[in-house]
């Protein structure tokens, strides 16, 4: 199925061809019949063709803009995901360091550090 942009492009191409024929000839001759072409018809077709070509270019620009916005959204998502992963890695590293320090020296200071990291992990477990 055609979308609007494709339909306008096809119509503009057909009208461009018809307009070039109408503007090039004063009349069209068939086997036994002459078809006169008034000048206003050619000029009218040229105006309509120009309008369709403008609409086609506007639609092409909108499609390019939408594509660019989609790429920006995807890039932003990748950056946010990378930042989340980096934050997760930093917190996990702090946890491992605090756990090792507590295992090597189970002092109150290391116990408090480990407790702080565990509280942080529990608080942000849904967002990590």
MMTF fields as JSON, N, C-alpha, C and O atoms, coordinates in Angstrom:
{
  "mmtfVersion": "1.0.0",
  "mmtfProducer": "UNKNOWN",
  "numBonds": 511,
  "numAtoms": 512,
  "numGroups": 128,
  "numChains": 1,
  "numModels": 1,
  "chainsPerModel": [1],
  "groupsPerChain": [128],
  "chainIdList": ["A"],
  "bondAtomList": [4, 2, 8, 6, 12, 10, 16, 14, 20, 18, 24, 22, 28, 26, 32, 30, 36, 34, 40, 38, 44, 42, 48, 46, 52, 50, 56, 54, 60, 58, 64, 62, 68, 66, 72, 70, 76, 74, 80, 78, 84, 82, 88, 86, 92, 90, 96, 94, 100, 98, 104, 102, 108, 106, 112, 110, 116, 114, 120, 118, 124, 122, 128, 126, 132, 130, 136, 134, 140, 138, 144, 142, 148, 146, 152, 150, 156, 154, 160, 158, 164, 162, 168, 166, 172, 170, 176, 174, 180, 178, 184, 182, 188, 186, 192, 190, 196, 194, 200, 198, 204, 202, 208, 206, 212, 210, 216, 214, 220, 218, 224, 222, 228, 226, 232, 230, 236, 234, 240, 238, 244, 242, 248, 246, 252, 250, 256, 254, 260, 258, 264, 262, 268, 266, 272, 270, 276, 274, 280, 278, 284, 282, 288, 286, 292, 290, 296, 294, 300, 298, 304, 302, 308, 306, 312, 310, 316, 314, 320, 318, 324, 322, 328, 326, 332, 330, 336, 334, 340, 338, 344, 342, 348, 346, 352, 350, 356, 354, 360, 358, 364, 362, 368, 366, 372, 370, 376, 374, 380, 378, 384, 382, 388, 386, 392, 390, 396, 394, 400, 398, 404, 402, 408, 406, 412, 410, 416, 414, 420, 418, 424, 422, 428, 426, 432, 430, 436, 434, 440, 438, 444, 442, 448, 446, 452, 450, 456, 454, 460, 458, 464, 462, 468, 466, 472, 470, 476, 474, 480, 478, 484, 482, 488, 486, 492, 490, 496, 494, 500, 498, 504, 502, 508, 506],
  "bondOrderList": [1, 1, 1, 1, 1, 1, 1, 1, 1, 1, 1, 1, 1, 1, 1, 1, 1, 1, 1, 1, 1, 1, 1, 1, 1, 1, 1, 1, 1, 1, 1, 1, 1, 1, 1, 1, 1, 1, 1, 1, 1, 1, 1, 1, 1, 1, 1, 1, 1, 1, 1, 1, 1, 1, 1, 1, 1, 1, 1, 1, 1, 1, 1, 1, 1, 1, 1, 1, 1, 1, 1, 1, 1, 1, 1, 1, 1, 1, 1, 1, 1, 1, 1, 1, 1, 1, 1, 1, 1, 1, 1, 1, 1, 1, 1, 1, 1, 1, 1, 1, 1, 1, 1, 1, 1, 1, 1, 1, 1, 1, 1, 1, 1, 1, 1, 1, 1, 1, 1, 1, 1, 1, 1, 1, 1, 1, 1],
  "groupList": [{"groupName": "UNK", "atomNameList": ["N", "CA", "C", "O"], "elementList": ["N", "C", "C", "O"], "formalChargeList": [0, 0, 0, 0], "bondAtomList": [1, 0, 2, 1, 3, 2], "bondOrderList": [1, 1, 2], "singleLetterCode": "X", "chemCompType": "L-PEPTIDE LINKING"}],
  "groupTypeList": [0, 0, 0, 0, 0, 0, 0, 0, 0, 0, 0, 0, 0, 0, 0, 0, 0, 0, 0, 0, 0, 0, 0, 0, 0, 0, 0, 0, 0, 0, 0, 0, 0, 0, 0, 0, 0, 0, 0, 0, 0, 0, 0, 0, 0, 0, 0, 0, 0, 0, 0, 0, 0, 0, 0, 0, 0, 0, 0, 0, 0, 0, 0, 0, 0, 0, 0, 0, 0, 0, 0, 0, 0, 0, 0, 0, 0, 0, 0, 0, 0, 0, 0, 0, 0, 0, 0, 0, 0, 0, 0, 0, 0, 0, 0, 0, 0, 0, 0, 0, 0, 0, 0, 0, 0, 0, 0, 0, 0, 0, 0, 0, 0, 0, 0, 0, 0, 0, 0, 0, 0, 0, 0, 0, 0, 0, 0, 0],
  "groupIdList": [1, 2, 3, 4, 5, 6, 7, 8, 9, 10, 11, 12, 13, 14, 15, 16, 17, 18, 19, 20, 21, 22, 23, 24, 25, 26, 27, 28, 29, 30, 31, 32, 33, 34, 35, 36, 37, 38, 39, 40, 41, 42, 43, 44, 45, 46, 47, 48, 49, 50, 51, 52, 53, 54, 55, 56, 57, 58, 59, 60, 61, 62, 63, 64, 65, 66, 67, 68, 69, 70, 71, 72, 73, 74, 75, 76, 77, 78, 79, 80, 81, 82, 83, 84, 85, 86, 87, 88, 89, 90, 91, 92, 93, 94, 95, 96, 97, 98, 99, 100, 101, 102, 103, 104, 105, 106, 107, 108, 109, 110, 111, 112, 113, 114, 115, 116, 117, 118, 119, 120, 121, 122, 123, 124, 125, 126, 127, 128],
  "secStructList": [7, 7, 7, 2, 2, 2, 2, 2, 2, 2, 2, 2, 2, 2, 2, 2, 2, 2, 2, 2, 2, 2, 2, 2, 7, 1, 3, 3, 3, 7, 1, 1, 7, 3, 3, 3, 7, 7, 2, 2, 2, 2, 2, 2, 2, 2, 2, 2, 2, 2, 2, 2, 2, 2, 2, 2, 2, 2, 2, 2, 2, 2, 2, 2, 2, 2, 2, 2, 2, 2, 2, 2, 2, 2, 2, 2, 2, 2, 2, 2, 2, 2, 2, 2, 2, 2, 2, 2, 2, 2, 2, 2, 2, 2, 2, 2, 2, 2, 2, 2, 2, 2, 2, 2, 7, 7, 7, 2, 2, 2, 2, 2, 2, 2, 2, 2, 2, 2, 2, 2, 2, 2, 2, 6, 6, 6, 6, 7],
  "xCoordList": [0.843, 0.0, 0.889, 1.929, 0.461, 1.242, 0.978, -0.137, 2.011, 1.8, 1.599, 1.718, 1.302, 0.976, 2.144, 1.947, 3.344, 4.506, 4.711, 5.01, 4.555, 4.709, 3.63, 3.91, 2.404, 1.301, 1.544, 1.331, 1.981, 2.26, 3.41, 3.362, 4.436, 5.566, 5.125, 5.545, 4.28, 3.79, 2.925, 3.084, 2.008, 1.151, 1.976, 1.71, 2.974, 3.813, 4.569, 4.7, 5.059, 5.78, 4.858, 5.221, 3.67, 2.705, 2.308, 2.264, 2.021, 1.649, 2.795, 2.562, 4.013, 5.162, 5.243, 5.501, 5.023, 5.019, 3.882, 4.1, 2.681, 1.519, 1.702, 1.379, 2.214, 2.437, 3.452, 3.274, 4.508, 5.513, 4.913, 5.248, 4.042, 3.378, 2.429, 2.429, 1.625, 0.623, 1.295, 0.81, 2.401, 3.083, 3.869, 4.144, 4.227, 5.032, 4.191, 4.715, 2.925, 2.092, 0.863, 0.34, 0.418, -0.828, -2.029, -3.138, -1.785, -2.855, -2.251, -1.094, -3.07, -2.67, -3.453, -4.665, -2.746, -3.398, -3.513, -2.537, -4.759, -5.016, -5.368, -5.328, -5.698, -5.941, -6.906, -6.55, -8.075, -9.075, -9.555, -10.611, -8.788, -9.283, -8.124, -7.059, -8.346, -7.376, -7.935, -9.09, -7.104, -7.513, -6.735, -5.546, -7.405, -6.703, -6.413, -7.219, -5.259, -4.86, -4.766, -3.866, -5.681, -5.61, -4.395, -3.961, -3.869, -2.671, -2.929, -2.04, -4.111, -4.418, -4.353, -4.041, -4.646, -4.578, -3.138, -2.873, -2.223, -0.812, -0.285, 0.452, -0.664, -0.213, -0.835, -0.179, -2.095, -2.752, -2.086, -1.823, -1.818, -1.129, 0.269, 0.715, 0.948, 2.284, 2.186, 3.022, 1.157, 0.968, 0.654, 1.197, -0.23, -0.577, 0.645, 0.888, 1.404, 2.612, 3.613, 4.212, 3.784, 4.699, 4.233, 5.043, 2.945, 2.411, 2.658, 3.027, 2.454, 2.71, 4.192, 4.554, 5.042, 6.482, 6.915, 7.757, 6.338, 6.631, 6.152, 6.874, 4.921, 4.398, 5.284, 5.538, 5.75, 6.632, 7.921, 8.376, 8.498, 9.744, 9.523, 10.373, 8.382, 8.069, 7.923, 8.457, 7.204, 7.046, 8.38, 8.637, 9.222, 10.551, 11.345, 12.038, 11.241, 11.924, 11.395, 12.163, 10.074, 9.487, 9.927, 10.187, 10.008, 10.465, 11.913, 12.272, 12.743, 14.149, 14.231, 15.039, 13.396, 13.391, 12.964, 13.58, 11.918, 11.478, 12.566, 12.781, 13.248, 14.324, 15.468, 16.035, 15.792, 16.861, 16.46, 17.275, 15.195, 14.731, 14.747, 15.077, 14.393, 14.42, 15.847, 16.085, 16.805, 18.21, 18.706, 19.455, 18.291, 18.699, 18.126, 18.821, 16.84, 16.231, 16.966, 17.223, 17.302, 18.03, 19.405, 19.843, 20.079, 21.404, 21.292, 22.107, 20.279, 20.071, 19.806, 20.301, 19.019, 18.744, 20.028, 20.26, 20.869, 22.13, 23.036, 23.692, 23.068, 23.9, 23.373, 24.148, 22.051, 21.473, 21.742, 22.05, 21.627, 21.891, 23.361, 23.661, 24.267, 25.692, 25.967, 26.762, 25.301, 25.472, 24.937, 25.556, 23.782, 23.221, 24.165, 24.386, 24.714, 25.641, 26.894, 27.386, 27.405, 28.594, 28.293, 29.104, 27.108, 26.724, 26.582, 27.025, 25.96, 25.791, 27.154, 27.355, 28.075, 29.412, 30.149, 30.813, 30.028, 30.694, 30.15, 30.916, 28.818, 28.222, 28.613, 28.93, 28.596, 28.994, 30.458, 30.819, 31.292, 32.718, 32.896, 33.68, 32.15, 32.222, 31.77, 32.353, 30.735, 30.246, 31.317, 31.58, 31.923, 32.95, 34.142, 34.672, 34.55, 35.676, 35.306, 36.092, 34.098, 33.669, 33.563, 33.93, 33.068, 32.94, 34.316, 34.52, 35.253, 36.608, 37.282, 37.94, 37.107, 37.709, 37.121, 37.845, 35.819, 35.189, 35.657, 35.864, 35.825, 36.287, 37.733, 38.103, 38.539, 39.927, 40.053, 40.897, 39.21, 39.269, 37.839, 37.337, 37.176, 35.772, 35.611, 34.994, 36.165, 36.056, 34.716, 33.994, 34.421, 33.162, 33.127, 32.068, 34.289, 34.353, 33.995, 33.2, 34.58, 34.309, 32.887, 32.253, 32.39, 31.013, 30.057, 29.081, 30.331, 29.488, 29.555, 28.535, 30.761, 30.888, 30.088, 29.385, 30.199, 29.461, 27.954, 27.188, 27.544, 26.121, 25.612, 24.498, 26.443, 26.053, 25.87, 24.906, 26.798, 26.711, 25.507, 24.802, 25.269, 24.102, 22.802, 21.861, 22.757, 21.567, 21.382, 20.257, 22.478, 22.412, 21.903, 21.072, 22.405, 21.95, 20.46, 19.726, 20.026, 18.611, 17.726, 16.63, 18.205, 17.421, 17.274, 16.206, 18.335, 18.328, 18.251, 18.55, 17.863, 17.857, 16.909, 17.158, 15.831, 14.88, 15.429, 15.091, 16.275, 16.773, 18.118, 18.561, 18.76, 20.076, 19.938, 20.941],
  "yCoordList": [-1.174, 0.0, 1.238, 1.275, 2.249, 3.476, 4.392, 4.455, 5.092, 6.127, 7.458, 7.53, 8.482, 9.78, 10.342, 10.89, 10.206, 10.744, 10.062, 10.732, 8.749, 8.018, 8.422, 8.615, 8.551, 8.952, 10.339, 10.55, 11.272, 12.625, 12.612, 13.329, 11.819, 11.737, 11.179, 11.671, 10.156, 9.578, 10.587, 10.771, 11.239, 12.246, 13.397, 13.875, 13.837, 14.933, 14.53, 15.33, 13.311, 12.834, 12.756, 13.19, 12.205, 12.134, 13.529, 13.79, 14.418, 15.779, 16.504, 17.303, 16.246, 16.863, 16.424, 17.238, 15.149, 14.648, 15.277, 15.776, 15.248, 15.807, 17.296, 17.79, 18.008, 19.442, 19.729, 20.662, 18.936, 19.162, 18.929, 19.642, 17.952, 17.708, 18.854, 19.36, 19.263, 20.31, 21.638, 22.38, 21.94, 23.215, 23.179, 24.231, 22.012, 21.912, 21.983, 22.318, 21.681, 21.615, 22.515, 22.734, 23.035, 23.807, 22.892, 23.213, 21.748, 20.778, 19.384, 19.207, 18.41, 17.013, 16.43, 16.617, 15.721, 15.149, 13.638, 12.925, 13.192, 11.765, 11.388, 12.264, 10.186, 9.757, 10.679, 11.225, 10.852, 11.671, 12.837, 13.41, 13.186, 14.208, 15.055, 14.538, 16.36, 17.294, 17.798, 18.215, 17.752, 18.219, 19.49, 19.424, 20.67, 21.909, 21.984, 21.557, 22.53, 22.665, 24.146, 24.825, 24.668, 26.083, 26.363, 25.506, 27.555, 27.927, 27.915, 27.548, 28.303, 28.332, 26.934, 26.791, 25.908, 24.544, 24.158, 23.567, 24.498, 24.209, 24.964, 24.41, 26.238, 27.03, 26.535, 26.52, 26.134, 25.591, 24.295, 24.09, 23.427, 22.175, 22.433, 21.734, 23.431, 23.772, 24.226, 23.862, 25.027, 25.473, 24.327, 24.246, 23.438, 22.279, 21.376, 20.87, 21.179, 20.351, 20.952, 20.242, 22.265, 22.936, 22.732, 22.452, 22.871, 22.662, 21.249, 21.054, 20.264, 18.884, 18.626, 17.892, 19.233, 19.067, 19.698, 19.15, 20.848, 21.479, 20.588, 20.38, 20.057, 19.167, 17.93, 17.472, 17.393, 16.231, 16.545, 15.746, 17.687, 18.053, 18.309, 17.975, 18.901, 19.12, 17.779, 17.594, 16.849, 15.528, 14.8, 14.14, 14.924, 14.301, 14.901, 14.182, 16.216, 16.865, 16.397, 16.19, 16.229, 15.742, 14.315, 13.972, 13.496, 12.113, 12.108, 11.358, 12.952, 13.032, 13.529, 13.03, 14.514, 15.039, 13.968, 13.825, 13.216, 12.132, 11.082, 10.572, 10.759, 9.766, 10.276, 9.526, 11.545, 12.127, 12.124, 11.8, 12.486, 12.478, 11.064, 10.879, 10.061, 8.681, 8.251, 7.582, 8.651, 8.305, 8.989, 8.392, 10.239, 10.958, 10.272, 10.118, 9.851, 9.148, 7.843, 7.51, 7.106, 5.848, 6.097, 5.359, 7.133, 7.457, 7.87, 7.459, 8.684, 9.081, 7.867, 7.781, 6.928, 5.708, 4.926, 4.434, 4.809, 4.076, 4.77, 4.108, 6.103, 6.841, 6.632, 6.388, 6.727, 6.511, 5.101, 4.898, 4.133, 2.744, 2.563, 1.855, 3.191, 3.109, 3.769, 3.266, 4.895, 5.569, 4.701, 4.612, 4.062, 3.159, 1.997, 1.616, 1.44, 0.319, 0.759, 0.031, 1.933, 2.441, 2.682, 2.358, 3.257, 3.492, 2.158, 2.022, 1.171, -0.152, -0.774, -1.358, -0.649, -1.222, -0.538, -1.199, 0.794, 1.508, 1.065, 0.861, 0.916, 0.514, -0.917, -1.213, -1.805, -3.19, -3.274, -4.081, -2.455, -2.431, -1.945, -2.506, -0.881, -0.397, -1.478, -1.63, -2.231, -3.309, -4.387, -4.831, -4.798, -5.849, -5.393, -6.154, -4.149, -3.618, -3.585, -4.002, -3.086, -3.013, -4.411, -4.611, -5.372, -6.745, -7.357, -7.997, -7.153, -7.697, -7.028, -7.689, -5.697, -5.005, -5.528, -5.716, -5.759, -6.273, -7.693, -8.05, -8.511, -9.883, -9.901, -10.738, -8.958, -8.913, -8.287, -8.689, -7.304, -6.606, -6.266, -5.206, -7.12, -6.887, -5.804, -6.036, -4.634, -3.534, -2.816, -3.047, -1.947, -1.186, -0.258, -0.038, 0.283, 1.186, 0.422, 0.897, -0.749, -1.53, -2.087, -2.21, -2.427, -2.902, -1.781, -2.039, -0.536, 0.613, 0.876, 1.152, 0.788, 0.975, -0.081, 0.235, -1.327, -2.408, -2.202, -2.426, -1.779, -1.507, -0.371, -0.43, 0.674, 1.797, 1.351, 1.734, 0.547, 0.062, -0.857, -0.779, -1.728, -2.605, -1.798, -2.121, -0.749, 0.118, 0.805, 0.941, 1.234, 1.86, 0.873, 1.22, -0.357, -1.378, -1.683, -1.846, -1.758, -2.024, -0.85, -1.058, 0.349, 1.537, 1.643, 1.989, 1.349, 1.532, 0.229, 0.225, -0.871, -2.15, -2.163, -2.885, -1.392, -1.355, -0.582, -0.883, 0.411, 1.245, 0.787, 1.258, -0.107, -0.592, -1.65, -2.164],
  "zCoordList": [0.0, 0.0, 0.0, 0.658, -0.749, -0.865, 0.322, 0.84, 0.74, 1.733, 1.008, -0.215, 1.752, 1.167, 0.36, -0.724, 0.883, 0.187, -1.164, -2.153, -1.217, -2.474, -3.466, -4.649, -2.991, -3.857, -4.447, -5.641, -3.632, -4.129, -5.123, -6.122, -4.874, -5.801, -7.149, -8.196, -7.12, -8.381, -9.133, -10.34, -8.414, -9.062, -9.629, -10.732, -8.874, -9.353, -10.615, -11.541, -10.654, -11.837, -13.046, -14.14, -12.85, -13.952, -14.434, -15.636, -13.489, -13.88, -14.564, -15.47, -14.153, -14.808, -16.271, -17.157, -16.512, -17.885, -18.694, -19.798, -18.142, -18.848, -19.097, -20.177, -18.113, -18.262, -19.365, -20.148, -19.425, -20.473, -21.858, -22.804, -21.984, -23.272, -23.601, -24.724, -22.632, -22.86, -23.194, -24.047, -22.532, -22.798, -24.112, -24.688, -24.583, -25.805, -27.074, -28.136, -26.989, -28.196, -28.057, -26.964, -29.234, -29.275, -29.435, -29.009, -30.058, -30.239, -30.35, -30.733, -30.002, -30.138, -31.299, -31.407, -32.164, -33.329, -33.163, -32.929, -33.296, -33.297, -34.733, -35.597, -35.028, -36.407, -37.156, -38.2, -36.655, -37.352, -36.516, -36.785, -35.512, -34.599, -34.1, -33.765, -34.054, -33.481, -32.153, -32.069, -31.13, -29.809, -29.493, -29.179, -29.573, -29.251, -27.742, -26.916, -27.417, -26.009, -25.683, -26.177, -24.859, -24.502, -23.609, -22.838, -23.728, -22.976, -21.469, -20.7, -21.038, -19.608, -18.988, -17.806, -19.786, -19.271, -18.928, -17.88, -19.819, -19.552, -18.349, -17.533, -18.238, -17.095, -15.793, -14.751, -15.855, -14.659, -14.216, -13.031, -15.18, -14.845, -14.277, -13.367, -14.815, -14.293, -12.84, -12.013, -12.531, -11.146, -10.205, -9.103, -10.647, -9.821, -9.634, -8.539, -10.703, -10.627, -9.646, -8.838, -9.728, -8.796, -7.354, -6.471, -7.12, -5.768, -5.26, -4.101, -6.131, -5.726, -5.472, -4.552, -6.291, -6.064, -4.746, -4.035, -4.423, -3.132, -1.99, -1.015, -2.112, -1.076, -0.935, 0.18, -2.049, -2.016, -1.266, -0.447, -1.539, -0.859, 0.635, 1.461, 0.97, 2.386, 3.102, 4.196, 2.487, 3.099, 3.231, 4.237, 2.215, 2.303, 3.465, 4.186, 3.643, 4.755, 6.096, 7.035, 6.187, 7.433, 7.736, 8.89, 6.713, 6.909, 7.388, 8.296, 6.769, 7.208, 8.647, 9.43, 9.001, 10.362, 11.359, 12.415, 11.035, 11.918, 12.081, 13.181, 11.0, 11.068, 11.951, 12.746, 11.802, 12.622, 14.096, 14.96, 14.389, 15.774, 16.348, 17.519, 15.536, 15.991, 16.33, 17.336, 15.462, 15.733, 17.008, 17.781, 17.23, 18.445, 19.676, 20.681, 19.605, 20.745, 21.03, 22.187, 19.976, 20.169, 20.779, 21.661, 20.307, 20.851, 22.316, 23.142, 22.64, 24.035, 24.913, 26.037, 24.391, 25.148, 25.39, 26.494, 24.351, 24.516, 25.539, 26.344, 25.501, 26.461, 27.88, 28.805, 28.049, 29.38, 29.877, 31.051, 28.987, 29.371, 29.763, 30.723, 29.034, 29.369, 30.726, 31.52, 30.978, 32.272, 33.415, 34.476, 33.192, 34.211, 34.481, 35.63, 33.417, 33.57, 34.328, 35.19, 34.014, 34.71, 36.191, 37.058, 36.471, 37.874, 38.608, 39.749, 37.946, 38.543, 38.843, 39.908, 37.913, 38.087, 39.236, 40.035, 39.315, 40.421, 41.778, 42.72, 41.877, 43.155, 43.494, 44.646, 42.51, 42.756, 43.165, 44.022, 42.563, 42.923, 44.353, 45.119, 44.708, 46.102, 47.075, 48.149, 46.706, 47.568, 47.747, 48.865, 46.652, 46.739, 47.585, 48.395, 47.384, 48.176, 49.653, 50.503, 49.96, 51.362, 51.968, 53.126, 51.201, 51.7, 51.98, 53.012, 51.053, 51.248, 52.448, 53.251, 52.558, 53.709, 55.02, 55.997, 55.036, 56.268, 56.57, 57.73, 55.513, 55.741, 56.256, 57.078, 55.754, 56.206, 57.589, 58.389, 57.86, 59.146, 59.57, 59.196, 60.33, 60.696, 61.767, 62.807, 61.505, 62.463, 62.264, 61.293, 63.214, 63.168, 61.949, 61.361, 61.575, 60.414, 59.137, 58.327, 58.965, 57.754, 57.759, 56.711, 58.968, 59.079, 58.651, 57.947, 59.072, 58.716, 57.197, 56.565, 56.626, 55.176, 54.416, 53.457, 54.848, 54.206, 54.36, 53.422, 55.538, 55.774, 54.893, 54.373, 54.728, 53.864, 52.417, 51.753, 51.946, 50.564, 50.393, 49.387, 51.375, 51.302, 51.308, 50.584, 52.129, 52.149, 50.8, 50.319, 50.193, 48.87, 47.825, 46.986, 47.881, 46.943, 47.136, 46.161, 48.368, 48.625, 48.159, 47.638, 48.35, 47.97, 46.451, 45.948, 45.74, 44.287, 43.503, 42.309, 44.128, 43.425, 42.239, 41.274, 42.275, 41.16, 39.969, 38.824, 40.232, 39.127, 38.591, 37.544, 39.282, 38.821, 37.776, 37.282]
}
